[in-house]
Amino acid sequence: MELNEDYIFNGKFGIERETLRVTKDYKLSQTLHPFTNKHLSKDFCENQLEIITPVCESVETAYNSLKEFSEKAENKLVKMGERLWLYSNPPHFNNEDDIRIAEYSGELGSKHDYRVNLQRRYGKKLMLYSGIHFNFSFDKKYLNGNRNEKDNFYLKLLKHLSVNSWLLTMLTASSPVYDKSLDNDGECGNAFKGYGSMRSGEYGYWNQFVPILDYSSIQSFCKSVKNYINKGALFSESELYLPIRIKSKGENSLNSLVESGVDHIELRMFDLNPLSPNGIFLEDLEFAHIFIVYLSQKDDFDFNEKMQIEAIKNHKNSAKYDLSDVQIDGQNIVIKATEILNDMKAFFKGNKKAEKIINYQINKLIKKRYAEIIYTNLMNEDTLYKGELRCVNYSEQV
């Protein structure tokens, strides 16, 4: 397939940004969700805002939409004496009583009940982690087969992205520092546990077991998830906390996946980056896009139990701050990442835009990753608030 054909890069794009609402003195907001706009929703907590872009025709358009809705939210919150918290890791809080579960009533009451069940299984603290989700579907011209072929294509892509999710994590990790209240109620001050991304590492938000799924068909995949729900290991498919998800159009459910097929794929590993006012840099979303394109051309393989366990292990290890002892396939992770990035440059040879996007990522490995810059800025401060990084230009830091 010729890579100069536009439809290979075309598709549908969407971004979701989870962000906590905080007061002027950086405490968790206790007010009810103040927005009625469908693009400004809420997640686990009543104060956990989810900014959802419409489906867009390009990465840049989706990013501009994210910027627009982020600014709308910020402008309203300023008038309320609140603001958006820029970090994936939460601010200081006294105890779980400060964490108000999102309130729903009437026909939506089951959403509140689901969150109560999550609280019982995981506690409330982990629910405060926030991040960026990137959604993408390929152009129909690229997926010109029947429904079954399309589903199998996305299952293959899901496998490749699952095996390689560690690369996106190490390149975008942006949450090395956290407040001590995450460990002990009421304790205050900056802390560090050796991770560049807390939420993607060992201390992050994971299932209490490694889900082993059947990728042989969309029906088998859904059945394997359903088995965990029937056993009580999962409350619902929404509790499948893996870095990558496949989704149907409309309602996110297993029944919809079986009946309607895969509509798009979702990448969930991106930290909120306090170096960017929008929580993420456009360059990182552009890289995620071409990384998906690159992996979509790879051959299929059997994603067996051993590989699934290894993929989760690699993802967690890639979230570490010091990567010197982290191994991927028997190689140091930085060497392995450099090999993949150079292979991508060869794959996209002649495409100047793609080469520029890849070089931006290579530059992080040569100079400084986001996590290093943020750690340097924040660990010299007593609290996250003193070292707040609003609208800092990344290029000026490296």
C-alpha positions as CSV (number, residue, x, y, z in Angstrom):
1,M,0.0,0.0,0.0
2,E,1.4,3.4,-1.0
3,L,1.8,5.7,2.0
4,N,1.3,8.8,-0.2
5,E,-2.4,8.1,-0.4
6,D,-4.2,10.5,1.9
7,Y,-6.9,8.1,3.0
8,I,-4.4,6.1,5.0
9,F,-4.0,9.1,7.3
10,N,-7.6,10.2,7.2
11,G,-10.2,9.2,9.8
12,K,-12.3,10.3,12.7
13,F,-10.6,11.8,15.8
14,G,-11.8,12.6,19.3
15,I,-10.2,13.6,22.6
16,E,-11.4,13.3,26.2
17,R,-9.7,15.2,28.9
18,E,-10.4,14.3,32.6
19,T,-9.6,17.2,34.9
20,L,-10.4,17.9,38.6
21,R,-12.1,21.1,39.6
22,V,-10.4,22.8,42.5
23,T,-10.9,26.0,44.5
24,K,-8.6,29.0,44.4
25,D,-6.6,27.5,47.3
26,Y,-6.2,24.2,45.4
27,K,-8.7,22.1,47.4
28,L,-11.1,19.7,45.7
29,S,-14.3,21.5,44.7
30,Q,-17.4,20.4,46.6
31,T,-19.8,22.1,44.3
32,L,-22.2,20.3,42.0
33,H,-21.2,19.8,38.4
34,P,-21.9,23.3,36.9
35,F,-22.1,22.5,33.2
36,T,-25.1,21.6,31.0
37,N,-23.1,21.3,27.7
38,K,-22.8,17.7,26.6
39,H,-19.1,18.3,25.8
40,L,-18.4,19.1,29.5
41,S,-19.4,16.0,31.4
42,K,-18.3,14.4,34.7
43,D,-16.5,11.2,35.5
44,F,-16.1,9.3,38.8
45,C,-16.2,12.3,41.1
46,E,-18.7,15.2,41.1
47,N,-15.7,17.5,40.7
48,Q,-14.0,15.4,38.0
49,L,-14.7,17.3,34.7
50,E,-14.5,15.4,31.5
51,I,-14.0,17.6,28.4
52,I,-15.2,15.7,25.3
53,T,-14.6,17.0,21.8
54,P,-17.0,16.2,19.0
55,V,-15.9,13.8,16.3
56,C,-13.4,15.6,14.1
57,E,-11.8,15.2,10.7
58,S,-8.2,15.7,11.8
59,V,-6.0,15.6,14.9
60,E,-5.5,19.4,14.7
61,T,-9.2,20.1,14.5
62,A,-9.8,17.8,17.6
63,Y,-7.0,19.6,19.4
64,N,-8.4,23.0,18.7
65,S,-11.8,21.8,19.9
66,L,-10.2,20.6,23.1
67,K,-8.7,24.0,23.5
68,E,-12.0,25.7,22.9
69,F,-13.9,23.7,25.4
70,S,-11.1,23.8,28.0
71,E,-11.2,27.6,27.8
72,K,-15.0,27.7,28.1
73,A,-14.8,25.5,31.2
74,E,-12.0,27.6,32.7
75,N,-13.8,30.9,32.1
76,K,-16.9,29.7,33.8
77,L,-15.0,28.2,36.7
78,V,-13.0,31.4,37.3
79,K,-16.3,33.2,37.9
80,M,-17.2,30.5,40.5
81,G,-13.9,30.9,42.3
82,E,-12.6,27.6,40.9
83,R,-10.1,26.4,38.3
84,L,-8.9,23.3,36.5
85,W,-6.2,21.2,38.2
86,L,-3.5,20.6,35.6
87,Y,-2.0,17.4,37.0
88,S,-2.9,13.8,36.6
89,N,-2.1,13.3,40.3
90,P,-4.6,14.9,42.6
91,P,-4.1,17.9,44.9
92,H,-3.9,17.7,48.7
93,F,-7.1,16.4,50.5
94,N,-7.8,15.5,54.1
95,N,-9.4,12.1,53.5
96,E,-11.9,10.2,51.3
97,D,-14.7,12.3,52.7
98,D,-13.4,15.1,50.5
99,I,-14.0,13.0,47.4
100,R,-17.6,13.4,46.4
101,I,-18.9,10.6,44.1
102,A,-20.6,11.9,41.0
103,E,-24.3,12.2,41.7
104,Y,-27.0,10.9,39.3
105,S,-30.7,10.3,39.8
106,G,-33.7,8.9,38.0
107,E,-32.9,6.8,34.9
108,L,-29.2,7.6,35.4
109,G,-29.2,6.4,39.0
110,S,-27.3,3.2,38.0
111,K,-24.3,5.3,37.2
112,H,-24.1,6.4,40.8
113,D,-24.5,2.9,42.0
114,Y,-21.7,1.7,39.7
115,R,-19.4,4.3,41.2
116,V,-20.3,3.3,44.7
117,N,-19.3,-0.3,43.8
118,L,-16.0,1.0,42.4
119,Q,-15.3,2.8,45.7
120,R,-15.9,-0.4,47.6
121,R,-13.4,-2.3,45.4
122,Y,-10.7,0.2,44.9
123,G,-11.3,3.1,47.4
124,K,-11.9,6.6,46.3
125,K,-8.3,7.9,46.1
126,L,-7.3,6.1,42.9
127,M,-10.4,7.5,41.2
128,L,-8.9,11.0,41.4
129,Y,-6.2,10.1,38.8
130,S,-7.0,12.0,35.6
131,G,-5.7,11.8,32.0
132,I,-6.3,12.1,28.3
133,H,-8.0,9.6,26.1
134,F,-7.4,9.7,22.3
135,N,-10.0,8.1,20.0
136,F,-9.4,7.2,16.3
137,S,-11.1,5.4,13.5
138,F,-9.7,4.8,10.0
139,D,-11.2,6.1,6.8
140,K,-13.7,3.8,5.1
141,K,-11.5,3.7,2.0
142,Y,-8.7,2.1,4.1
143,L,-11.2,-0.4,5.6
144,N,-13.0,-1.4,2.5
145,G,-13.8,-5.0,3.5
146,N,-17.0,-6.4,5.1
147,R,-18.0,-6.0,8.8
148,N,-16.1,-9.2,9.8
149,E,-12.9,-8.0,8.2
150,K,-13.2,-4.6,9.8
151,D,-13.6,-6.1,13.3
152,N,-10.6,-8.4,12.7
153,F,-8.6,-5.4,11.6
154,Y,-9.3,-3.5,14.8
155,L,-8.6,-6.6,16.9
156,K,-5.2,-7.0,15.2
157,L,-4.5,-3.3,15.8
158,L,-5.6,-3.6,19.4
159,K,-3.1,-6.4,19.9
160,H,-0.3,-4.4,18.4
161,L,-1.1,-1.3,20.4
162,S,-1.4,-3.4,23.6
163,V,2.1,-4.9,23.0
164,N,3.5,-1.5,22.3
165,S,1.6,0.8,24.7
166,W,4.8,1.1,26.7
167,L,6.3,3.4,24.0
168,L,3.5,6.0,24.3
169,T,3.7,5.8,28.1
170,M,7.4,6.4,28.3
171,L,7.3,9.3,25.8
172,T,4.4,11.1,27.5
173,A,4.8,10.4,31.2
174,S,4.2,13.7,33.0
175,S,3.2,12.9,36.6
176,P,6.3,12.0,38.7
177,V,5.4,14.1,41.7
178,Y,2.3,13.7,43.9
179,D,0.9,15.0,47.2
180,K,1.5,12.8,50.3
181,S,-2.2,12.8,51.1
182,L,-2.5,10.2,48.4
183,D,-0.6,7.8,50.7
184,N,-1.7,9.1,54.2
185,D,-4.8,11.1,55.0
186,G,-4.1,14.7,55.7
187,E,-0.3,14.5,55.2
188,C,1.0,17.4,53.1
189,G,4.1,17.9,50.9
190,N,5.6,16.6,47.6
191,A,6.5,13.0,47.2
192,F,8.1,10.7,44.6
193,K,7.9,6.9,44.2
194,G,10.2,6.4,41.3
195,Y,7.6,6.7,38.6
196,G,7.4,9.3,35.7
197,S,3.7,8.4,35.4
198,M,2.0,7.3,38.7
199,R,-1.3,6.4,37.1
200,S,0.4,4.1,34.5
201,G,2.7,2.5,36.9
202,E,2.4,0.0,39.8
203,Y,0.6,2.5,42.0
204,G,-2.0,3.4,39.3
205,Y,-5.5,2.3,38.5
206,W,-5.5,-1.3,37.4
207,N,-7.8,-4.3,37.8
208,Q,-6.9,-6.5,40.8
209,F,-5.9,-9.3,38.3
210,V,-4.5,-9.4,34.7
211,P,-7.5,-9.9,32.4
212,I,-6.6,-12.6,29.8
213,L,-8.8,-12.1,26.8
214,D,-9.6,-14.1,23.6
215,Y,-8.7,-12.0,20.5
216,S,-9.7,-14.6,17.9
217,S,-12.9,-12.8,17.0
218,I,-15.0,-10.0,18.2
219,Q,-17.6,-12.5,19.6
220,S,-14.9,-14.4,21.4
221,F,-13.3,-11.2,22.7
222,C,-16.7,-10.0,24.2
223,K,-17.4,-13.4,25.6
224,S,-14.1,-13.5,27.4
225,V,-14.8,-10.1,29.0
226,K,-18.3,-11.3,29.8
227,N,-16.9,-14.3,31.7
228,Y,-15.1,-12.0,34.1
229,I,-18.4,-10.0,34.7
230,N,-20.3,-13.3,35.3
231,K,-17.7,-14.4,37.8
232,G,-17.9,-11.0,39.6
233,A,-14.3,-10.1,38.9
234,L,-15.7,-7.1,36.9
235,F,-18.8,-5.0,37.6
236,S,-19.2,-4.3,33.9
237,E,-17.1,-3.9,30.7
238,S,-16.3,-0.3,31.8
239,E,-14.2,-1.7,34.6
240,L,-11.8,-3.3,32.2
241,Y,-8.9,-1.0,33.0
242,L,-6.5,-1.7,30.1
243,P,-4.5,1.1,28.3
244,I,-6.3,0.4,25.0
245,R,-10.0,-0.2,24.2
246,I,-12.0,-1.0,21.2
247,K,-15.5,0.6,21.1
248,S,-18.7,0.5,19.1
249,K,-20.5,3.5,17.9
250,G,-22.8,5.0,20.5
251,E,-23.3,3.1,23.7
252,N,-20.1,1.5,25.0
253,S,-21.3,-2.1,25.7
254,L,-20.3,-5.6,24.8
255,N,-23.8,-6.2,23.2
256,S,-23.2,-3.2,21.0
257,L,-19.8,-4.4,20.0
258,V,-21.2,-7.8,19.0
259,E,-24.2,-6.4,17.2
260,S,-22.7,-3.3,15.5
261,G,-19.0,-4.1,15.4
262,V,-15.9,-2.0,16.2
263,D,-16.2,1.7,15.4
264,H,-13.0,3.1,16.8
265,I,-10.1,2.5,19.1
266,E,-9.2,4.4,22.3
267,L,-5.8,5.1,23.7
268,R,-6.1,5.8,27.4
269,M,-2.5,6.0,28.8
270,F,-1.7,9.8,28.3
271,D,-1.0,11.8,31.5
272,L,-2.3,15.3,31.9
273,N,0.8,17.3,31.0
274,P,1.1,20.5,33.1
275,L,3.5,21.9,30.6
276,S,0.6,22.4,28.2
277,P,-2.4,24.6,28.9
278,N,-4.6,21.9,27.1
279,G,-3.3,19.0,29.2
280,I,-1.4,17.5,26.2
281,F,0.7,18.7,23.3
282,L,-0.5,18.5,19.7
283,E,2.7,16.8,18.7
284,D,2.0,13.8,21.0
285,L,-1.5,13.3,19.6
286,E,0.0,13.5,16.1
287,F,2.5,10.9,17.0
288,A,-0.2,8.6,18.4
289,H,-2.0,8.9,15.1
290,I,0.9,8.0,12.9
291,F,1.9,5.3,15.4
292,I,-1.5,3.7,14.9
293,V,-1.0,4.0,11.1
294,Y,2.4,2.3,11.4
295,L,1.1,-0.5,13.5
296,S,-1.9,-1.1,11.3
297,Q,0.4,-2.3,8.5
298,K,2.0,-5.0,10.8
299,D,1.1,-8.7,10.4
300,D,-1.3,-10.4,12.7
301,F,-0.1,-12.7,15.5
302,D,-1.4,-14.8,18.4
303,F,-1.7,-12.7,21.4
304,N,-1.4,-15.5,24.0
305,E,-1.6,-15.4,27.8
306,K,2.1,-15.0,28.3
307,M,2.2,-12.0,25.9
308,Q,-0.8,-10.3,27.5
309,I,0.8,-10.6,30.9
310,E,4.1,-9.3,29.5
311,A,2.4,-6.3,27.8
312,I,0.9,-5.1,31.2
313,K,4.3,-5.6,32.9
314,N,6.1,-3.6,30.2
315,H,3.5,-0.9,30.3
316,K,3.9,-0.5,34.1
317,N,7.7,-0.6,33.9
318,S,7.8,2.1,31.1
319,A,6.1,4.4,33.6
320,K,9.2,4.4,35.7
321,Y,11.2,7.6,36.0
322,D,14.6,6.0,35.8
323,L,14.6,3.8,32.7
324,S,18.2,2.6,32.9
325,D,17.2,-0.9,34.2
326,V,14.0,-1.3,32.3
327,Q,14.0,-4.0,29.7
328,I,11.7,-4.6,26.7
329,D,12.3,-7.9,24.8
330,G,15.8,-8.2,26.4
331,Q,16.9,-4.7,25.4
332,N,17.1,-1.5,27.4
333,I,13.8,0.4,26.9
334,V,15.5,3.5,25.5
335,I,17.4,1.5,22.9
336,K,14.3,-0.4,22.0
337,A,12.3,2.8,21.7
338,T,15.0,4.3,19.5
339,E,14.9,1.3,17.2
340,I,11.1,1.6,16.8
341,L,11.3,5.3,16.1
342,N,14.0,4.9,13.5
343,D,11.9,2.1,11.9
344,M,9.0,4.5,11.8
345,K,11.2,7.1,10.0
346,A,12.1,4.5,7.4
347,F,8.4,3.5,7.1
348,F,7.3,7.1,6.5
349,K,10.4,8.0,4.4
350,G,9.6,11.0,2.2
351,N,6.8,12.2,4.4
352,K,8.3,15.3,5.9
353,K,5.5,15.9,8.4
354,A,5.7,12.4,9.8
355,E,9.5,12.6,10.0
356,K,9.1,15.9,12.0
357,I,6.6,14.3,14.4
358,I,8.9,11.3,15.0
359,N,12.0,13.6,15.5
360,Y,10.1,15.4,18.2
361,Q,9.8,12.1,20.1
362,I,13.4,11.1,19.4
363,N,14.5,14.5,20.9
364,K,13.0,13.5,24.2
365,L,15.2,10.5,24.4
366,I,18.3,12.6,23.5
367,K,17.5,15.5,25.8
368,K,14.8,15.4,28.4
369,R,11.4,13.7,28.7
370,Y,8.5,15.6,30.2
371,A,8.7,13.7,33.5
372,E,12.3,14.9,34.0
373,I,11.4,18.6,33.4
374,I,8.4,18.4,35.7
375,Y,10.3,16.5,38.5
376,T,13.1,19.1,38.4
377,N,10.5,22.0,38.7
378,L,8.4,20.4,41.4
379,M,10.7,18.5,43.8
380,N,12.4,21.7,44.7
381,E,9.1,23.0,46.1
382,D,7.3,22.2,49.3
383,T,4.0,21.6,47.5
384,L,2.6,21.1,44.0
385,Y,1.0,24.6,44.3
386,K,4.2,26.5,44.7
387,G,5.7,24.8,41.7
388,E,2.6,25.1,39.5
389,L,3.5,24.8,35.8
390,R,0.9,26.7,33.8
391,C,1.5,27.2,30.1
392,V,5.2,26.5,30.2
393,N,6.7,26.1,26.7
394,Y,8.3,22.6,26.4
395,S,10.8,23.7,23.8
396,E,12.2,26.3,26.2
397,Q,12.9,23.5,28.8
398,V,15.1,21.2,26.7
